[in-house]
Amino acid sequence: MKLKVLSLNKWIHKLLIVVFFCLTASFVYAENNQGYVVLQNGVQFQTKQEQGLLRVEFVSPEVVRVQYTKEADFLGNGTIVCLERSEKKVFFKTKRTGDILSLLSDSLIVQVDMRTHSVAYKDAKSNRLLLAENNMNPHEGEQVYKEKVTYDEKSKRIVKTADGEKEVMDVLRRDTIGYNWKYRNHFQWSNDEAIYGLGSHMEDYLNLRGKELFLTQHNLKAMVPVLNSTAGYGLLFDAGCGMIYSDKGAGSFIELEAAKQIDYYFMKGVTMDEVIKQYRLLTGESPMMPRYIFGYIQSKERYRSSKEIIDVVTEYRKREVPLDVIVQDWNYWPQGWGYMKMNRKHYPNPANLADSVHMLNAKLMISIWPNPTNCPQTDDFRKDGFMLERSIYDAYNPLARKKYWNYADNEFFNNGFDAWWCDCTEPLDADWRNMKDGYGWDSHKERWEHNMSLLSDVLGAERSSTFSLYHSKGIYENQRATSSSKRVVNLTRSSYAGQQRYATITWNGDTYASWKSFAQQIPSGLNFMATGCPYWTVDIGAFFTKKRSQWFWKGDFEQGVNDLGYREFYTRMFQYAAFLPLFRSHGTDTPREIWNFGKPGEPFYDSLLKMIHLRYQLLPYIYSLAGKVNQNHYTISRLLAFDFPNDVNVFDIKDQFMFGPAFLACPVTTPMYYEKESLELTGIDKKRNVYLPEGAGWIDFWTGNYYKGGQHIEADAPIDKIPLFVRQGSIVPMGPVIQHTGELRGKDIRISVYPGKNTSFTFYEDEGDNYNYEQDAYSTIELNWNDKKKTLTFGKRNGEFSDMEKVRTIHVDLHDKNKVVTKTVSYSGNETSCKF
């Protein structure tokens, strides 16, 4: 009986506590006209003054998801940007101090102002402010009309554009079918931080502070709504609509043009690499690319027959110029546009074509399009309801993606083709034609308005920027379901957050050949890769070399390869691209194969050959970095702030970047020998100014000369050399000059050591082109340099794979004080040391 009384007393005591807290909470709500509810991993607020909901939740101790809506509940934006995840308990506690409610994890302090519901983020250990929303006006939302566009079928016609044949129809009517929301999220960036990302852009921006960007997908803009800051955080915006980034006088904000809610992730990272790690944990890792894709890729607009493709590869082999991939561009189809069928008159047997290329130890990439127009494929998709307007297949429908794959598989993959070039994945451009006078490369807002409007009409405003993400998902998942013997490679013109998990490589679109345009492409790629999408490339030599009436066809070189000015321009772009993840030549108007730029012994030919040779020598280094991308969320080509965040001098250097941890690449972006029309330049020093970042010593790769960091120098830049420096304290695995990546097996490896401090490097190998690495079929060897003892230690080999070379002859080159000392070791998988 006594036990029952005690139990009853305990029950009454607990009830009184609950009543007390409810009364207290009610008092707080009444006093501030606001309230909050504690959730498993965060807090939800009813923002009565704004008539909205705010939810702040930990995804992990370092990652916070913030949602804000003007609706009665959180409806989500319906994207596949993030991986599906089950909610796991994240330990946190709350603390109320005046009007500030703090959510504390092991890593972060997240503070919400109960008066305005602005959110601020602090480092838990140092209490340093990382980022804050605008305290007076953090979130805004207004309703905008949602329209259904009906097209006039009677007006259907095919229009030829620079981007191919397009199906066009006039708008018959626009019906309002509801509403979307336009949201703004206002932020207060700190004065001393630099911000990067948001994708690949036409604008000549690196550091995005003080800039404005209009974001949607179109040719020359690949949107990825991710920011990466030197202050130690990143932001991922999970919505599929057009956006605006603004950090100008009117305020700093991200605007979502058509969304159900604001939905962003704050990602804490001590370094920019750590931010990318958090991003990929949310959106997916980047798969291993096959080894061959890191070799040289030859393309142009276009090869016109199987014979021409085979002849080109044969000529490369005859000249002993290394090559790994040949590309077939558009117009191989027998009728219509984008038909995944090769014209048998010019390509009599696709399987024989692939076999012939393989016999020459090269791979074959094929261009495929999402807009089959005026061909049997169009009718086949339409009868199943798999076509959107404007002859775009419905990539949002998994059944349509499967049908699209069946066409690609039947004609190409099943016949031995190796890689995909998914062109036109915006998938529509509103202005790829003659426009009004004054419209051009600097018409950024107009381009955004035109293209976002067209994409919204066809795809829907809420998902207008995401077509490429779903299209890439279809290629990747269906190829993986078909075979595991070939890794997926998808070169595509558009991108989005999360797309890296589908083995995509993005290029910057159809550029024109001018020195100004070339210079702008460098920061474009660096911002793209700073988002966490690691694979980016360019059309070496630019796509358009000549000038036409269209605003985008503005090349400076009417004579193409016959112009010595263009040969110099091409050579400098070639040198730059050798230090991108992919090394690829492509364009129209003029040939692109190496023999069109001179003869052996002539300066341009020899310069191109020299860079191809260097690229192949660096393959063991590059492939190891690719392994680091997959396993450690690394970025190969990196803006300088990744490695030197404490040197403010590098924050807006647009024409220098790191290639892995070792190399500082400094492209030449001005002519030194010839103007256009082969006009010879005189009195120009063959040098360029280079800034050597502080915090490291630097060795000239070509001469071995040492330079202290933190200074500007005039670097030699003759036509056969890109200014290239190696960071002191680097280990660089290298190989011999080979004709294709398949020859690497059995060759001796060279390890170049640049002393000056202790350092390490992970040497990675696998089978090269299948998915066995996902079952741990790969090996790594830790290389460690002890600078005091002058000793390089090869750690015990971890892992193994079929046909792995168990015993390797390795030459170690010590680059010290303008001389190279070489020692040779035999490595059999056990720890081995090489002492100098």
N, C-alpha and C positions, 0 to 999 in steps of 0.2 A: 504493500500500500504506500509506503514511504517513497519507493522508487517512482510510482505513478505521479505523486505530488511533485517530485523534483522534475520529472519530465515535463509536467504541465507548466511549471514555473519557467523552465528553459524555453518552452514554446512561446509563452507570454512575453518573455524577455526579447526573443527574436522578433516577435510581432511588433513590439514597441520600437525596436530599432528600425524596422522597415517603415513604419508609420512616420518616424522622425525624419528619415531620409527623404521620403516622399513629400513631407511638408516642406522640408528644406529646399528640395528641388523645385517645388511649386513656387516657393518664395523667390528663388533665383529667376525662374521663368517670368514671373510677374514683374520683377524688378527690371529685367533687361528686355522684356518682351521677346525672349528667345529661349531655346532649350536644346538639350542634346541627350543622346542615348548612347551608352557605351556598348559597342559591338565586340565580337570575338577578337578582332585585330585592329579596332579603331573606334572612331566616334562618328555619329551622324547628327547633323544639326538641322533644325528647322529655322531657316533665316526669314523670319516673319516680315521684317522690313522690306526685304527684296522679294518676298513670296517665292522662295526657292528652297531647294534641299542641297546640303553639302555633306559629303561623306569623305572622311580621311582615314585611310586604312594602311597598315603595314602589310606588304607582300613578303618582305624579309626585313631583318633589322636595318638594311641599307636602302631599301626600296619602298616608296610610299605611293599609293594610288590615290588620286584626288578626283572626285566626281562632283559636278555641280549641275543642277538642272532646274528649269523653271516649270517642269511638269510636276504632276502629283507624285511621281515615283521615278526611279532610275530605269530608263528603258534601254540603255546601251546604244552604241552606234553600229553594231552589227558587222564589224569587220573581223577578219582572221589575222590581224596584225600580230596578236599575242598567241602563244601556245595555250591550249586548254590546260588548266591547272586546278587541282583540288586545293581547297583552302586549308592551310595548315596553321596551327596556332603559333603566333609570334608573340613572345613574351614582351609586354610593355606595361607601363603604369601611367596613370594620369595624375596631374598636379595642377591645382587651380591657384593662381596668384592674381588677385584683382580681376581684371577683365581678360586675363590670358589663361587659356587652358593649354597645358603642355602634355604632349604624348611622348613618353620617353622609352626608347628601345636601348639596346646595348650600344648602338652606333649613332643614333640620331635623337635630337630633340626637335619635335614638330610642335610649333606654337600656333594656336588659333586665337585670334582676337575676337572675343565674344560680341563686341560691338559691331564690327564690320565683316567678320568672318573671313578675313585675310589669313593666309597661311605663310609661316616662315619656317626655315629649316636651319638647324644649327648642328655642328659636330658635337657629339656627346662628350668627347674627351676634352676638347679645347674650348668649348662654348663659342667657337667662331661661327659667325653668321655665314651661311653658304648661299642662300637665296631667300628673297622675300617677295611675296605678292604685294601689289600696291595696297597699302593699308587703308586708304580712303575709298578706293573703288576697285576691289579685286576682280569682281565678276560682273559681266553685263550680258543680257540676253534680250533679243527682240524677235518677234514672230515675223517670218517671211513666207510669202506664198509658195506653195508646192504645186507644180504644174504638170499636167500630162500633155505631151505634144502629139498631135495627130498630123501625119504627113499626107500630102496629096499624091496618091499612087499614080495618078495620071501624069504627074510632072516628072516621074522617075526617068533619070538619064545617067549616062556614064560620062564623067568628066576626066580628062587626062590632066594630071598635075605632076609636079616634080617628084612627088612621093608615090606615083603610080596612078592607076585608074581607080576612080572613086565613084560609088553610087551616090547620087545626089537627088533629093526631092525637096520641093517647096513645102513650107509649113502651111497646113490647111487651117488649123485652129489650135489654140492653147486653152485648156480647161483647168481651172483651179480645182484641185482635188484634196485640199487640206493645207497644212502649213509645215514648215521647218522652223528651226531656230538658227539665228545668227548670234554666235557667242563671242565675247572678248574676254580673255584672261590677261589681266594687267600685272606686270612684274616690275620689280625695282632691281636692276642689275647693279653690281658694285662698280665703282669707278675704275678699278684696276684689273678687272677680269677681261679676258678675250673669249669670244663665243664663236663657235664654228658649227658647220653642218648644214642641214635642211636639203641636201642633195647637190646635184650638179646644175650649175646655172650659167646663163649667158653673161650675167653681170660680172664686172671685174672686181669681185670681192673675195677677200680671204677672211680676215676678222670681221664679223658681222656687227660689231658694235657701231652704232650710229647709222646703220643701213636700213633699207626697206626692201623686202622681197615679196613678190607676188607668186604664190605657189599653186600650180596645178600641173598636170602632165601635158607636155607638148614637145615636139621636136626641138631640141636644144635646151630642154629643161627636164631633168629627172628628179622628181620630188620625193624626199624622204623626211617626214616630219619629226626629226630628231635633232636636238642641240647638244653640244659637248663643250663644256666650259673649263677654262684653266682654274676656276675657283674650286673645282673638286666635285662637280656634279654634272648630270645630264638630264634632259627632259625628252620624253617620248609622248607625242600626242596621238591618241588612238581615236582617229576619225578618218573617214574616207573622202571628205569633201575638199574643195579648194580652200586655201588658207591665205592669210597675210601675216608676215612677220614685220614688225615695225619697232625700231629703236631710235626714233627721231624726236624732234621737239615736242610733238603732240602727245608723247607718252610711249611707253614700251609695252607691247602686247602681242599676243597671238590671237588672230581672229579666225574662227571657224565659220564658213559661209553657209553651211547647211548641215546641222547635226541635231541629234536628240539631246545631247548633253556635252558639257566639257568633260573630258576624260583624259587625264595625263598622269604619267608616272615620273616621280622624282627619283633619280638614280644617283646615289652617293658613290663617288669613286675618289680615292686618294690621288689617282692619276687618271689621265684621259683613257689609258688602256683599261683601267678598272671600270670606268663608265661603260665602255664598249662591252666588257664582260657582263655587266648587269643587263645591258640591252639585249645581248644574245641569250642570256638566261631567260629573259621574258619572251623573246620572239623566235629563238631557235639558233642553233649553232650553224656555222658555215661548213658544208661538207668538204671533203678533200676533192680538189680538182685532179684530173689525171695528169701525169707527168708531162705528156706531150704538149699540153696546152701552154706550158711555160716556155716552149721553144718559139721559133719564128713562124708567124702566120702570114701567108701571102694571099691577098684578096684585091679585087678591083671591081668596078662596075663596067662590064661584067665579062666572064668567060662564056663563050657562045656555043660550045660543044664539048662532048666528052674528049674528043681528040685534043682540043686546045688545053683542057685541064691537064691531061696526061703529058702533053708536050712541055708545058710549063714546069711541071715537077721534074721531068726528065732533064730539062735544061739546067735546073738547079743542081741536080745530081752530077751532071756532066761537068759543070763549073766548080764542083766541090764547095758550093755555098750552102751552109746549113739551112734546113727547112723541115718543119714538122707538120704544118697544116696548109691545105689549099682550100679555098672557099668558092662555092658556087652561089652567086648572087641571083637576083630576080630574073624574070622573063625566060625561064627555062620551060614554062608550061605551054601546052599546045593551043590553048584558047583562054579567053577571059583574063581575069587577074587573080593571082594568089591561089590558083588551082594546084593542089599538091599532086601533080602528075607531070612527069618529064616528057617533053616532045620527043617522040621516038625517032623523028627525022634527024635530030641533032644529038640525042642521047639515047642511042638504040637499046642499050641494056644497062640499067642502073646498077645491077649487081656486078656486072663486068667492069663498070667504071670504078666502083669502090674497090674491087679486087685489084685492079690495075694500079690504083693509087697506093694500096697497101703493099703491093709487090715492090713499089719504089720506096717503101718505108716512110710513108706519109699518111696523114689522116684527112678525112673529107668532111667539111662542114657545109650545111645546106641552109639557104634562106627560106623561111616559111612565114606566111602572113596570116593575120586573123580575119581578113576581109575577103574571102573568096567571092568574086564578083563576075556575074555573067558567064557562069560555067556550070557543069553538072554538079559540082560540089555544093554550089549555092542552092540549087534546087533540092538536093538531098537533105541539106540541113533545114531548109524551110519546111519541107513536108513533115518533119518531126517536131517542128516548133522550136528549133534551136538557133534561130536567127533573130537578132535585134535589128532595129532600123539601120539604114545606111550600110547594109550588107556586112554587119559585124556579127560573128558567131557569139553565142551567149556563154562566155567563159565563166559566168557565175553559176551555171547549171552543171553539176557533176556529170550528168549524162551527155551533155554537149561536149564537155572536155574529153570524155572517153571517146566519143565519135570523132572528134578532131584528132585525137591520138591514133585512132585506127587508120585514118588516112595517112598520117605521118609514118606510122609503122609499116603499113603495106607497101608504100612506095620507097621509103628511105631506110628506116631502121632495120627492117627485115632484110634489106638488100645490102647491109653492111656499112651504111653511112654512120659516121661517128659522133657528130656534134650538130647542135641546132643554132641557127641565127634567127631569133624571133624578132623580126623587124616590125615597125609600125605598131608597137604595143601601147600606144597612148589610148585608144587605137585610132583616133581621128584628129586631124589638124584643120582648124578653121581658116588658116591664113597661108597655107602652103601654095600660094598662087600670087598673081599680080594684085597689089593692094593700092590704096589711094596714095597720092604723092605725100612724102614725108614719113610714111610708115617704114619702119626698119628695125635694125638690131637693137636700138635703144628704146623701142616702143614696148617697154616691159608691161606696163599696166594694160595697154590695149591688147597685147597678145594674150594676157591672162584673161581679160574679159571675154574676148572672142572664143578662146579655146575652152574655158570653163563653161561658157554658155552652151556650146555645141555638145561637150561631153555630158553636161547635165541633162540636156534634151534627150540624148540617146541612152545614157546609162542610168540616169537618175542623179540628182544633185548630191545625195548623201554618200554615193559611192563613185563619184565622177573621177576620182584619181586612182582607183584601185584595180583597173582592168588588168594591168600587167602582173599584179600579185596573184590573181586567180588564174590567169593564163599560164604563168610559170608553175603554179601548183599542179595544173593538169599535165604539163609536159613531164615534170619531175616524178610525180606519183605514178603516172601510167608507165613511164619507162622503167621505174624501179619494180613495178609489178610484172613487167614483161621479162626483164633480165637483170641480173646483178653482175654481169661480166663487163659491162661498160659503165663508167661513171657518167652521170648526166653533165653536159655542158650546154648552157643556154646563154648565148650572147644576145642581149635585148636592149632596146632603145629607151625603155622606161623602167622605173623601179618604184619600190615603196618599202616602208618599214616592214620587216619580216621576210622580205623576198630573198634575203641571203640564204635562208634555209632550203631554198629550191635550186641551189647550185647555179645562180645567175651571175653573169658578168654584164655590167652596163657600160655603154659608151655614150659619149656626150652629144650624139646627133650629127646632123649634116652641116658641118662647119665650112667656112670658106678660107681660101689660102691667102692670108695676109699675116704680117709679123704681129700686128696688134691682136688679131684673133688668136694666134698661137699663144701669145703671152697670157691671154685671158683664160685659156684652157687649163693652165697649170693650177691656179687656185680653184678652178671649178672641180677638178678631180680630187684635190686635197680635201675640200669641204665634203664631197660625196663620201669619201672613204672615212672621214671623221665621224660619220653617222653610225658606223658599225657594219656597213655593207662593204666588204673588203676588196671586191674585184671590179676594177674600172679600167677603161682603155680609151684610146682615141683612134681616129682615122689618120694614120701617119701621112703627112702631105696635105691634109684637109680634104674634105669631100669635093667641094667645088673649087676648081683652079682658075676658071675663067669668069668673065662678067657677062650677065644677061639682064633682062629687064626686071626679073623678080627681085624683091628686096633682099632675099637671102642668098642669091647667086651672085656674089660680089668678089670673086677671086681676083687677085692682082696679076695673074700670070697667063695671058692669052696664049702664049706659045707652049705652055706646059713644060714637059721635060726638055724641050729644045731651048728653053730659056735658062741660061746659067744662073740667073737669080732664083728661079724655082728650084734648081738642083741644090743650091745652097740652103734654101728654105727647107726643102725636104730632108736634107742631111741633118740639119739642126733638130728638126722634129724627130727624126729617127734616133738621134742620140738621146733625146729626152725620153722617148717611149721605151728605150731599152731598160729603163729603170721604173717602169710601171709593172703591175702584176702581169698584164698581157702585152705582148710585143707584136703589133698587128698593123700592116699597111693596107689602106683601102681608099678608094675615091673614084670619081668620074673625071671626064674631060681629057685625061692623059694616062698613059700606061704607068704601072707602078713596079714592075719587076726590076731587079737590080741592074740588069744589063742595059736598061734604058737611061741610066744615069752616067754612062761612060764606059770605058774599057779598063780591064786590069792594068794597073800602073798609073791611071789617072786619078786625081785627088778625090772626086766625089765617090766613084766606085770603090776605091780603096778605103775611104772613110766608112762607108756603109758596111763593107765586109769586116772591117775592124770591130765595129760595134756588134755585129752578129756573132763574131768569134767570142767577144767578151761575154755576151749574153749566155752563150753555151758553156763557157768556162765557169760561169757563176751558177750553173744549174744545181749543183749540190747545195749551195747556200740558199738559193731561191726555193727549192723543194723542201728544205728543212723549215724555212719560214712558212711555207704553205701548211706544213704539219703543225706549226705553232698557231696558225690561224684556226685550224680545226680543233686543236686540243687545248689551247690557252687563250683563245679569243684575241689573237694578235692582229695587227694591221701592218701590211708589208710596206706600202708607200705612204709616208706619214708626214704631215706638216710638222714644222720644227717644234711647236709647242708641246707635242707629245713627249719629246725627249728632253726639252729644255724649258720647262714651265716657269722657271725662276729667272729666265733671261727675257725681260720685256722687249728687248730689241728684236726678237724673232717673231713677235706676235702677228705682225702683218707683212712678213717677207713672203712675197707671192711666187718668187721664181727660184726657190731653193727648197729641198725637202730631203728627208732621210729615206733611204732604201734599206729597210731592216735596221738593225742596231749599229751597223758598221759604216755605211756609205752616206756621204753628203753629196747629193747630185745638184749641179748648178747649171741648168740649161742656158744656152745662148739664144736670146730672143730678138736680136737685132742683126741686120746684115753687116758683114765685114768685108766681103769680097765683091758682090755684085748687087746692083739694084735690079728691078724687073727689066725685061727686054735686054738682058745680058750687059747692062751698063756697068762697066768696071768702076769700083770704088777705089779711091786713092787716099793716102794719108790717114788711114784708120788703124790704130793699134789692134792687134789680134788678142785682146784681153777683155775680161769682164770683171766688174767689181763683185767681190764675194764677201759676205759676212760669215766669219767662223764663230759659231755659238760659244758662249762662255761656259765654263765648267768642263771643258775637255781640251786635250791637245789634238792637233790635226796633221795628218800626213798626206801630202800630195800623192795620189795613187800612181801617177805617171812618172814622177821624178824621185819620190821618196823624201822630199824636203819636209821638214817639220815646221809647224806654225803653232803659236800659242792661241788659245781660244779667246773670244771677246774682242776681236779686232776685224777691221776691214782690210782686205788685201786686193791687189790687182792680179788676177789669176790668168795665166796663159790660156788662150782659147783658139789655137789654130783649127782649121777645118777638120782635122782628123782627131780632135780631142774635145770632149766635154769636160769642163772643170769638175774634177771628181776628187773628193777627199775621204780619207778613212779615219774614223775616230780612234784616238789612241786608246789602247786596251780593247782590241777587237780580235775575234777569231773568225776566219772566213774559209769555209770548206770550198774547194774549187776542183774542177776536173780539166781534162784536156779539151782541145777543140775537136768536136765531133760533128757528124753530118746530120744527126737526128737524135732525139732523146733515147731511142732504143739502143744506141751504141754505148750508152753510159755503163751498162753492166760489163764487168770484167776490166774496166779501166782503172788505173791507179788514181787515187785521190790525193790532192794537195791541200794541206791545211796552212793557210797564211796567218801568221800571228803578228799582230802589231802591238808591241809591248808598251808599258807605261803604267799599268796598274793590273791588279788581279781581275780576271774576267772569266766568263764561261759561255758556252754555246752548246745547244742540243742538236746533234746531227741526227736527222730523221730519214728513214728509208722504208718503203713498202713495195708492193708488187706493181704499183704504177697505174693500173687501170681496172680496178674492180672494187667491190665493197667488202672484201675480206678484212680490211683494216678495222671495220666496225666490230669484228670479232677478235680484235687485238692482233691481227696478222700484220705487224709492223715492228720495227726495231728502232731504238734510240740509243745513242752513245753520248754521255756527258763529257764534253771537253773542258778542261779547267786549266787555266794558265796561272801559275804562281810567279808573280813578277820578281819577287825577291830572290827566289831560288832559280829563276830562269828555266822553269820546267813546265812542259805541257803534259797533262795526265789524261789518258783516255780511260774513262770509267768502264766498268763491266757492262757489256751490252745487255740491254733490257729488251726482251721480246724476240720474236723471230717470224719469218714468213717463208713461203715456198721459194726455192731457188735462191735463197739468201746466200751471199758470198760470206762464208764463215771465216775465211782468212783474207785479209786485205793488205796490200802494200800501200803504205801511206808516207808521202813525202811532207815533211814539216819545214816550212819556210819562215824563218824569223827575220822580219823586216826591221832592222835596227840601224839607225844613223847612216842612212843612204846606202846601206849594203844589205844583202840577203844571204843568210847562212842557212844551209839546207841539211837536214838529217832525215834518214829513212828508217821507218820502223815497220815491223810485221805485226799486225793486230789480229788476234784470233778470238776476240770476245772477252778476254780477261783484262783486268786493269793493267795498263801499260804506261810507262812514263818515257818522255823524251826530254833529256836535260841538255841545255846549251851552256 
